[in-house]
Amino acid sequence: MADSKSASRPLKPSTLMMGHGYDPALSEGSLKPPIFLTSTFAFENAAAGKRHFEGITGKRPGGADGLVYSRFNGPNQEILEDRLSIWDGAEDALCFSSGMTAICVLMLTYCAAGDVIIHSGPLYAATEGFVAKTLAKFGVSYIDFPAGASREELDDVIARARAQAADQGGKLAMIYLESPGNPTNALVDIEAVSAARDAALGADHACPIAIDNTFLGPLWQRPLDHGADIVVYSLTKYVGGHSDLVAGSVAGAKKWIDPVRMLRNTMGGIADPNTAWMLLRSLETVELRMSRAGENAAKVCAFLKGHPKIERLGYLGMIDDARQQDIYDRHCTGAGSTFSVFIKGGEAECFRFLDALRIAKLAVSLGGTETLASHPASMTHLSVPDPRKVSLGISDNLVRISIGIEDADDLIADFEQALDAV
């Protein structure tokens, strides 16, 4: 089993992905972890069973000892969670059956009737819908702010949210961010959010800052280093990276993650053993895949920027706003490979472009080995009310592109011939 430190230096995440958390001696010497297909685990003796349940029910401090039932955890999932923690420098991590399962269980953990959530905008449409529609059924309200909000604007939002919570007999339960935002790539100043939260609530507070880091993580942004408490992923995307699985995760300090674990134990929603095993495979190459995709995106965007049929790009490598550039410089180590293209015209022109693509696939999702393109206004964000789409910049002429690991020149030629059809 690989340790996090060698004799002379700490090991890098890309090295630890090859063995951290797994001991071949415990599995007949198998170099890679087997898939543990079991629903339940045998206790060594009755006293061990009692001790386990004392831990899992909270009667004994320290939590559960070992494994008991696959709704709670299993060997594949535990190894996966250990390795996910490494990338973000987190104390603990949990895996889920999808990114939305992770988000929903997280929010349900921290919200009660009368509470208020603050969130940035835009969010992934399903996340925004869960907050605005589902949580609303249980008396949870929200206040949102634009991704690029200043410290002064954040102070005002927090003050309004606390007043609203007081009127409802609740509390400010969570600040939920998505940065970069989907699909515009708008960045949130995590450090400013953290400073505003701490100034308003003090050091002893129970309001975590959670952030969906799917677009840049785990390679190009480490939000826990900048003031976030919980980092959220759709592992379906870059971490899985092959468009063949659906999963999600949350990671952070144990004090934030343990309550989420308790609700996951009750509700289920853990990733299954086979998916966890596939994610372990994918984590071995996530740095290579994301690096290649990022290099390709830079080349493709250099071509698109000067094209006469392109109005502008929402690409983090070509930011034209000083405040967004400042956030990028402080928070990000790479521009990523998912970006928005604003084609001159509207829906009709975008549809002609999408229908003419030959290498890039017309599909939702992102972060796979293949290049994907979609039209958010009529697809992933169709359920967002039209006035809100306008305010968030999700226009009819926006195409979201996720660049894969194909040859960059082939991709450029494909985009060129597709734009010829516009």
PEWO-V84757 format. One record per residue. N is the residue number from 1. RES is the residue in three letters. SS is DSSP state (~ for helix, > for strand, _ for the rest). PHI is phi in degrees with one decimal (* if undefined). PSI is psi as a letter, one per 20 degrees, with the letter a starting at -180 (* if undefined). Layout:
{{N & RES & SS & PHI & PSI} {N & RES & SS & PHI & PSI}}
This chain:
{{1 & MET & _ & * & p} {2 & ALA & _ & -69.7 & p} {3 & ASP & _ & -89.2 & r} {4 & SER & _ & -73.3 & i} {5 & LYS & > & -131.1 & q} {6 & SER & _ & -91.3 & a} {7 & ALA & _ & -62.7 & h} {8 & SER & _ & -123.5 & i} {9 & ARG & _ & -157.3 & q} {10 & PRO & > & -65.4 & q} {11 & LEU & _ & -85.0 & q} {12 & LYS & _ & -77.8 & q} {13 & PRO & ~ & -54.2 & g} {14 & SER & ~ & -63.2 & h} {15 & THR & ~ & -77.3 & g} {16 & LEU & ~ & -66.0 & h} {17 & MET & _ & -63.8 & i} {18 & MET & _ & -84.3 & i} {19 & GLY & _ & -164.2 & i} {20 & HIS & _ & -58.9 & p} {21 & GLY & _ & 84.9 & j} {22 & TYR & _ & -130.1 & p} {23 & ASP & _ & -115.4 & o} {24 & PRO & ~ & -55.0 & h} {25 & ALA & ~ & -63.9 & h} {26 & LEU & ~ & -83.4 & i} {27 & SER & ~ & -134.6 & l} {28 & GLU & _ & 57.8 & k} {29 & GLY & _ & 80.9 & j} {30 & SER & _ & -59.4 & p} {31 & LEU & _ & -61.0 & g} {32 & LYS & _ & -106.3 & q} {33 & PRO & _ & -61.0 & p} {34 & PRO & _ & -67.1 & r} {35 & ILE & _ & -87.5 & o} {36 & PHE & _ & -91.7 & n} {37 & LEU & _ & -93.1 & n} {38 & THR & _ & -148.7 & q} {39 & SER & _ & -93.1 & h} {40 & THR & > & -145.0 & r} {41 & PHE & _ & -126.4 & p} {42 & ALA & _ & -77.8 & p} {43 & PHE & _ & -84.0 & q} {44 & GLU & _ & -64.3 & h} {45 & ASN & _ & -163.0 & r} {46 & ALA & ~ & -64.2 & h} {47 & ALA & ~ & -63.9 & h} {48 & ALA & ~ & -65.0 & h} {49 & GLY & ~ & -62.4 & g} {50 & LYS & ~ & -62.2 & g} {51 & ARG & ~ & -61.4 & g} {52 & HIS & ~ & -60.7 & g} {53 & PHE & ~ & -71.7 & h} {54 & GLU & ~ & -62.8 & h} {55 & GLY & ~ & -72.3 & g} {56 & ILE & ~ & -72.4 & h} {57 & THR & _ & -93.7 & i} {58 & GLY & _ & 89.2 & j} {59 & LYS & _ & -70.0 & h} {60 & ARG & _ & -126.1 & p} {61 & PRO & _ & -61.9 & q} {62 & GLY & _ & 106.5 & i} {63 & GLY & _ & 79.5 & a} {64 & ALA & _ & -72.5 & q} {65 & ASP & _ & -106.9 & o} {66 & GLY & _ & 75.2 & a} {67 & LEU & _ & -115.6 & q} {68 & VAL & _ & -132.6 & h} {69 & TYR & > & -156.6 & q} {70 & SER & _ & -77.1 & i} {71 & ARG & _ & -72.8 & h} {72 & PHE & _ & -88.7 & g} {73 & ASN & _ & -177.7 & r} {74 & GLY & _ & -155.4 & r} {75 & PRO & ~ & -58.4 & g} {76 & ASN & ~ & -62.6 & g} {77 & GLN & ~ & -68.1 & h} {78 & GLU & ~ & -66.9 & g} {79 & ILE & ~ & -63.6 & g} {80 & LEU & ~ & -58.2 & g} {81 & GLU & ~ & -63.7 & h} {82 & ASP & ~ & -59.8 & g} {83 & ARG & ~ & -75.8 & h} {84 & LEU & ~ & -62.8 & h} {85 & SER & ~ & -59.8 & h} {86 & ILE & ~ & -61.7 & g} {87 & TRP & ~ & -61.3 & h} {88 & ASP & ~ & -99.8 & j} {89 & GLY & _ & 63.9 & k} {90 & ALA & _ & -95.1 & q} {91 & GLU & _ & -76.6 & h} {92 & ASP & > & -152.9 & q} {93 & ALA & > & -148.5 & q} {94 & LEU & > & -131.6 & q} {95 & CYS & > & -106.2 & q} {96 & PHE & > & -135.5 & r} {97 & SER & _ & -72.6 & i} {98 & SER & _ & -163.8 & r} {99 & GLY & ~ & -61.6 & g} {100 & MET & ~ & -68.9 & h} {101 & THR & ~ & -62.4 & g} {102 & ALA & ~ & -58.5 & g} {103 & ILE & ~ & -65.6 & g} {104 & CYS & ~ & -65.9 & g} {105 & VAL & ~ & -64.5 & h} {106 & LEU & ~ & -59.2 & g} {107 & MET & ~ & -68.1 & h} {108 & LEU & ~ & -64.8 & h} {109 & THR & ~ & -63.2 & g} {110 & TYR & ~ & -100.9 & i} {111 & CYS & _ & -109.6 & q} {112 & ALA & _ & -135.0 & r} {113 & ALA & _ & -54.8 & p} {114 & GLY & _ & 93.9 & i} {115 & ASP & _ & -75.6 & r} {116 & VAL & > & -126.0 & p} {117 & ILE & > & -106.0 & p} {118 & ILE & > & -100.7 & p} {119 & HIS & > & -140.4 & q} {120 & SER & > & -78.7 & r} {121 & GLY & > & -139.1 & q} {122 & PRO & _ & -82.2 & q} {123 & LEU & _ & -113.2 & r} {124 & TYR & _ & -53.2 & p} {125 & ALA & ~ & -57.8 & h} {126 & ALA & ~ & -67.4 & h} {127 & THR & ~ & -65.5 & g} {128 & GLU & ~ & -61.3 & h} {129 & GLY & ~ & -66.0 & h} {130 & PHE & ~ & -63.8 & g} {131 & VAL & ~ & -68.3 & g} {132 & ALA & ~ & -76.1 & h} {133 & LYS & ~ & -110.6 & g} {134 & THR & ~ & -73.8 & g} {135 & LEU & ~ & -63.1 & h} {136 & ALA & ~ & -61.2 & h} {137 & LYS & ~ & -63.2 & h} {138 & PHE & ~ & -107.1 & j} {139 & GLY & _ & 82.4 & j} {140 & VAL & _ & -101.8 & p} {141 & SER & > & -112.2 & r} {142 & TYR & > & -146.7 & q} {143 & ILE & > & -132.4 & p} {144 & ASP & > & -115.3 & r} {145 & PHE & > & -141.8 & q} {146 & PRO & > & -69.2 & q} {147 & ALA & _ & -53.5 & h} {148 & GLY & _ & -88.2 & j} {149 & ALA & _ & -57.8 & q} {150 & SER & _ & -82.5 & r} {151 & ARG & ~ & -59.8 & g} {152 & GLU & ~ & -62.5 & g} {153 & GLU & ~ & -63.9 & h} {154 & LEU & ~ & -66.8 & g} {155 & ASP & ~ & -57.0 & g} {156 & ASP & ~ & -66.0 & g} {157 & VAL & ~ & -62.4 & g} {158 & ILE & ~ & -65.0 & g} {159 & ALA & ~ & -62.0 & g} {160 & ARG & ~ & -66.4 & h} {161 & ALA & ~ & -66.6 & g} {162 & ARG & ~ & -65.3 & h} {163 & ALA & ~ & -65.6 & g} {164 & GLN & ~ & -63.9 & g} {165 & ALA & ~ & -63.9 & g} {166 & ALA & ~ & -62.6 & g} {167 & ASP & ~ & -63.4 & h} {168 & GLN & ~ & -93.8 & i} {169 & GLY & _ & 75.1 & k} {170 & GLY & _ & -122.9 & b} {171 & LYS & _ & -140.9 & r} {172 & LEU & > & -76.3 & o} {173 & ALA & > & -88.0 & h} {174 & MET & > & -165.6 & q} {175 & ILE & > & -110.6 & o} {176 & TYR & > & -114.6 & p} {177 & LEU & > & -117.4 & q} {178 & GLU & > & -135.0 & o} {179 & SER & _ & -150.2 & o} {180 & PRO & _ & -66.2 & q} {181 & GLY & _ & -77.0 & q} {182 & ASN & _ & -98.0 & p} {183 & PRO & _ & -108.7 & j} {184 & THR & _ & -86.0 & i} {185 & ASN & _ & 71.2 & j} {186 & ALA & _ & -68.0 & p} {187 & LEU & _ & -100.0 & q} {188 & VAL & _ & -105.1 & p} {189 & ASP & _ & -80.8 & n} {190 & ILE & ~ & -61.5 & g} {191 & GLU & ~ & -62.2 & g} {192 & ALA & ~ & -67.3 & h} {193 & VAL & ~ & -62.4 & g} {194 & SER & ~ & -63.6 & g} {195 & ALA & ~ & -64.6 & g} {196 & ALA & ~ & -66.1 & g} {197 & ARG & ~ & -60.6 & g} {198 & ASP & ~ & -66.9 & h} {199 & ALA & ~ & -65.9 & h} {200 & ALA & ~ & -81.0 & h} {201 & LEU & ~ & -108.0 & i} {202 & GLY & _ & 80.8 & a} {203 & ALA & _ & -73.0 & h} {204 & ASP & _ & -97.6 & n} {205 & HIS & _ & -132.8 & r} {206 & ALA & _ & -121.6 & k} {207 & CYS & _ & -114.2 & n} {208 & PRO & > & -75.1 & q} {209 & ILE & > & -99.0 & o} {210 & ALA & > & -110.6 & q} {211 & ILE & > & -140.4 & p} {212 & ASP & > & -80.7 & o} {213 & ASN & _ & -106.9 & k} {214 & THR & _ & -60.9 & h} {215 & PHE & _ & -67.8 & h} {216 & LEU & _ & -116.7 & i} {217 & GLY & _ & -92.8 & q} {218 & PRO & _ & -92.1 & j} {219 & LEU & _ & -88.8 & g} {220 & TRP & _ & -106.6 & j} {221 & GLN & > & -157.1 & p} {222 & ARG & _ & -122.5 & n} {223 & PRO & ~ & -61.8 & h} {224 & LEU & ~ & -65.1 & h} {225 & ASP & ~ & -77.8 & i} {226 & HIS & ~ & -119.0 & j} {227 & GLY & _ & 116.6 & i} {228 & ALA & _ & -74.1 & q} {229 & ASP & _ & -101.8 & h} {230 & ILE & > & -134.8 & p} {231 & VAL & > & -111.4 & p} {232 & VAL & > & -116.6 & q} {233 & TYR & > & -134.9 & q} {234 & SER & > & -87.9 & o} {235 & LEU & _ & -68.5 & i} {236 & THR & _ & -53.2 & h} {237 & LYS & _ & -80.7 & d} {238 & TYR & _ & -61.7 & h} {239 & VAL & _ & -63.9 & g} {240 & GLY & _ & -65.9 & g} {241 & GLY & _ & 72.2 & j} {242 & HIS & _ & -126.2 & j} {243 & SER & _ & 54.6 & k} {244 & ASP & _ & -130.8 & j} {245 & LEU & _ & -153.7 & r} {246 & VAL & _ & -129.6 & p} {247 & ALA & _ & -165.2 & r} {248 & GLY & > & -149.1 & r} {249 & SER & > & -157.6 & r} {250 & VAL & > & -132.3 & q} {251 & ALA & > & -148.6 & q} {252 & GLY & > & 166.1 & a} {253 & ALA & _ & -68.3 & q} {254 & LYS & ~ & -58.5 & h} {255 & LYS & ~ & -63.7 & h} {256 & TRP & ~ & -89.2 & h} {257 & ILE & ~ & -84.3 & h} {258 & ASP & ~ & -55.9 & g} {259 & PRO & ~ & -63.1 & h} {260 & VAL & ~ & -67.1 & h} {261 & ARG & ~ & -60.0 & g} {262 & MET & ~ & -62.1 & g} {263 & LEU & ~ & -71.5 & h} {264 & ARG & ~ & -62.4 & h} {265 & ASN & ~ & -58.3 & h} {266 & THR & ~ & -78.7 & g} {267 & MET & ~ & -85.2 & h} {268 & GLY & _ & 83.2 & b} {269 & GLY & _ & 94.4 & j} {270 & ILE & _ & -69.7 & q} {271 & ALA & _ & -63.0 & q} {272 & ASP & _ & -76.5 & r} {273 & PRO & ~ & -58.5 & h} {274 & ASN & ~ & -66.2 & g} {275 & THR & ~ & -63.7 & g} {276 & ALA & ~ & -60.4 & g} {277 & TRP & ~ & -63.0 & g} {278 & MET & ~ & -63.8 & h} {279 & LEU & ~ & -68.2 & h} {280 & LEU & ~ & -62.0 & g} {281 & ARG & ~ & -60.3 & g} {282 & SER & ~ & -68.0 & h} {283 & LEU & ~ & -62.5 & h} {284 & GLU & _ & -67.4 & h} {285 & THR & _ & -120.0 & j} {286 & VAL & ~ & -61.6 & h} {287 & GLU & ~ & -65.8 & g} {288 & LEU & ~ & -64.8 & g} {289 & ARG & ~ & -65.7 & g} {290 & MET & ~ & -67.4 & h} {291 & SER & ~ & -64.0 & g} {292 & ARG & ~ & -64.0 & g} {293 & ALA & ~ & -63.0 & h} {294 & GLY & ~ & -64.9 & g} {295 & GLU & ~ & -62.8 & g} {296 & ASN & ~ & -62.1 & g} {297 & ALA & ~ & -61.1 & g} {298 & ALA & ~ & -61.5 & g} {299 & LYS & ~ & -68.9 & g} {300 & VAL & ~ & -64.0 & g} {301 & CYS & ~ & -67.8 & h} {302 & ALA & ~ & -61.2 & h} {303 & PHE & ~ & -70.8 & g} {304 & LEU & ~ & -65.8 & h} {305 & LYS & ~ & -57.0 & h} {306 & GLY & _ & -94.2 & j} {307 & HIS & _ & -76.2 & p} {308 & PRO & _ & -65.5 & i} {309 & LYS & _ & -95.4 & j} {310 & ILE & > & -102.1 & p} {311 & GLU & > & -76.5 & g} {312 & ARG & > & -167.9 & r} {313 & LEU & > & -120.8 & q} {314 & GLY & > & -105.0 & m} {315 & TYR & _ & -122.9 & p} {316 & LEU & _ & -69.4 & i} {317 & GLY & _ & -85.1 & i} {318 & MET & _ & -139.6 & l} {319 & ILE & _ & -80.3 & p} {320 & ASP & _ & -113.6 & j} {321 & ASP & _ & -116.0 & p} {322 & ALA & ~ & -62.9 & g} {323 & ARG & ~ & -69.2 & g} {324 & GLN & ~ & -63.4 & h} {325 & GLN & ~ & -64.8 & h} {326 & ASP & ~ & -64.0 & g} {327 & ILE & ~ & -62.3 & g} {328 & TYR & ~ & -59.0 & g} {329 & ASP & ~ & -62.7 & h} {330 & ARG & ~ & -84.1 & h} {331 & HIS & ~ & -106.9 & h} {332 & CYS & > & -116.5 & q} {333 & THR & _ & -113.2 & j} {334 & GLY & _ & -164.8 & q} {335 & ALA & _ & -86.8 & i} {336 & GLY & _ & 77.8 & a} {337 & SER & _ & -131.3 & j} {338 & THR & > & -113.6 & p} {339 & PHE & > & -151.4 & r} {340 & SER & > & -110.2 & q} {341 & VAL & > & -118.2 & p} {342 & PHE & > & -102.2 & o} {343 & ILE & > & -87.5 & p} {344 & LYS & _ & -60.7 & p} {345 & GLY & _ & 122.4 & c} {346 & GLY & _ & -154.1 & b} {347 & GLU & ~ & -60.1 & g} {348 & ALA & ~ & -60.7 & g} {349 & GLU & ~ & -67.0 & h} {350 & CYS & ~ & -63.9 & g} {351 & PHE & ~ & -64.6 & h} {352 & ARG & ~ & -63.8 & g} {353 & PHE & ~ & -62.2 & g} {354 & LEU & ~ & -64.9 & g} {355 & ASP & ~ & -70.2 & h} {356 & ALA & ~ & -89.1 & i} {357 & LEU & _ & -64.0 & q} {358 & ARG & _ & -117.1 & h} {359 & ILE & _ & -90.7 & g} {360 & ALA & _ & -64.8 & p} {361 & LYS & > & -97.1 & q} {362 & LEU & > & -84.6 & n} {363 & ALA & _ & -160.4 & q} {364 & VAL & _ & -79.3 & r} {365 & SER & _ & 81.8 & a} {366 & LEU & _ & -164.8 & r} {367 & GLY & _ & 76.6 & j} {368 & GLY & _ & -91.5 & r} {369 & THR & _ & -70.3 & h} {370 & GLU & _ & -100.8 & q} {371 & THR & _ & -80.3 & p} {372 & LEU & > & -123.7 & q} {373 & ALA & > & -139.2 & q} {374 & SER & > & -151.1 & r} {375 & HIS & _ & -117.8 & n} {376 & PRO & ~ & -54.8 & g} {377 & ALA & ~ & -59.2 & h} {378 & SER & ~ & -108.7 & j} {379 & MET & _ & -125.4 & e} {380 & THR & _ & -63.4 & h} {381 & HIS & _ & -113.2 & k} {382 & LEU & _ & -61.2 & h} {383 & SER & _ & -75.7 & i} {384 & VAL & _ & -72.0 & p} {385 & PRO & _ & -54.9 & q} {386 & ASP & ~ & -55.1 & g} {387 & PRO & ~ & -60.5 & h} {388 & ARG & ~ & -71.1 & h} {389 & LYS & ~ & -58.9 & g} {390 & VAL & ~ & -63.0 & g} {391 & SER & ~ & -66.6 & h} {392 & LEU & ~ & -90.2 & i} {393 & GLY & _ & 82.7 & j} {394 & ILE & _ & -91.4 & n} {395 & SER & _ & -92.3 & r} {396 & ASP & _ & -68.9 & i} {397 & ASN & _ & -101.6 & j} {398 & LEU & > & -96.6 & p} {399 & VAL & > & -114.8 & p} {400 & ARG & > & -95.0 & p} {401 & ILE & > & -124.3 & p} {402 & SER & > & -115.5 & o} {403 & ILE & _ & -81.9 & p} {404 & GLY & _ & -100.2 & b} {405 & ILE & _ & -109.2 & k} {406 & GLU & _ & -68.1 & a} {407 & ASP & _ & -69.7 & p} {408 & ALA & ~ & -62.8 & h} {409 & ASP & ~ & -65.4 & h} {410 & ASP & ~ & -64.3 & g} {411 & LEU & ~ & -65.1 & g} {412 & ILE & ~ & -60.2 & g} {413 & ALA & ~ & -62.9 & h} {414 & ASP & ~ & -66.1 & g} {415 & PHE & ~ & -65.8 & h} {416 & GLU & ~ & -64.2 & g} {417 & GLN & ~ & -70.4 & h} {418 & ALA & ~ & -69.5 & h} {419 & LEU & ~ & -68.8 & h} {420 & ASP & ~ & -62.4 & h} {421 & ALA & _ & -84.3 & i} {422 & VAL & _ & -77.9 & *}}
